[in-house]
């Protein structure tokens, strides 16, 4: 009934514009490269299958497609070849490599951390702004964690200022033939700390050679600012096909 009402009450010019937008979107989706992402439950028997179920459930708005299938934000690390090959892809002014170099030149460093050694600092980062990506901070970030659970398939990294202060952190999950950013939080500044952290982690994944892809959620659900950030760091939209091993 809603569709019939739309066609009966909408001017012809508006209908054409709407149909054109839908056609452009469908064309864009059909041209996406395909990535076969494998979940391996042997890595972690609880978290990995649970994440697989999350990624493959029905999309909340488009019921006929999987939650994180169309427009998954991925980098094919195999195509990069090496850390240097990846950095070459994101070089150039105002690209991710430029901002990462700027942060490094200002004395920021990235290292693997145990979140339980930085509970207060992480809480301060989480509450440093009222909103992120146009939405209020979720209550789970507002509340101070007494202790963080350690999962076998997760690693955490932090960015430290020249004075030794934790200014950003990220958690990265290993699921099978791909790794995915789970959390990515930091203070807002113009020093390029987030670009440095993401590019260093991706470089490490390439060096280790254990995964083919790295994922940062999706493209089409992201606001323009976050989508630009992903693009600057080399992420591209893919159609992801999932399999649980």
TARA-V290899 format. One record per backbone hydrogen bond with DSSP energy under -1.0 kcal/mol. NH is the residue of the N-H (numbers start at 1). CO is the residue of the C=O. Records with the same first field share a line. If there is no record, write none. Layout:
BEGIN
NH->CO, CO
END
This chain:
BEGIN
5->1
6->2
7->3
8->4
9->5
10->6
15->11
16->12
17->13
18->14
19->15
20->16
21->17
22->18
23->19
24->20
25->21
26->22
27->23
28->24
29->25
30->26
31->27
32->29
35->239
37->241
39->243
40->175
43->40
48->44
50->46
51->47
52->48
53->49
54->50
55->51
56->52
59->65
65->62
67->57
68->55
69->66
71->238
72->238
73->217
74->236
75->214
77->75, 212
81->77
82->80
86->82
87->83
88->84
95->92
96->232
97->90
99->95
100->96
101->97
102->98
103->99
104->100
105->101
107->104
108->103
109->160
111->158
113->156
117->114
118->115
122->118
123->119
124->120
125->121
126->122
127->123
128->125
132->135
135->132
137->130
141->138
142->138
143->139
154->151
155->172
157->170
158->111
159->168
160->109
161->165
164->161
167->159
168->159
169->185
170->157
171->183
172->155
173->180
174->153
175->178
176->178
177->38
179->213
180->173
181->215
182->171
183->171
185->169
187->167
196->192
197->193
198->194
199->195
200->196
201->197
202->198
203->199
204->200
205->201
206->202
207->203
208->204
209->205
212->177
213->177
214->75
215->179
216->73
219->71
222->219
227->223
228->224
229->225
230->226
231->227
232->228
233->229
234->231
235->230
236->74
238->72
239->33
240->69
241->35
243->37
245->39
END
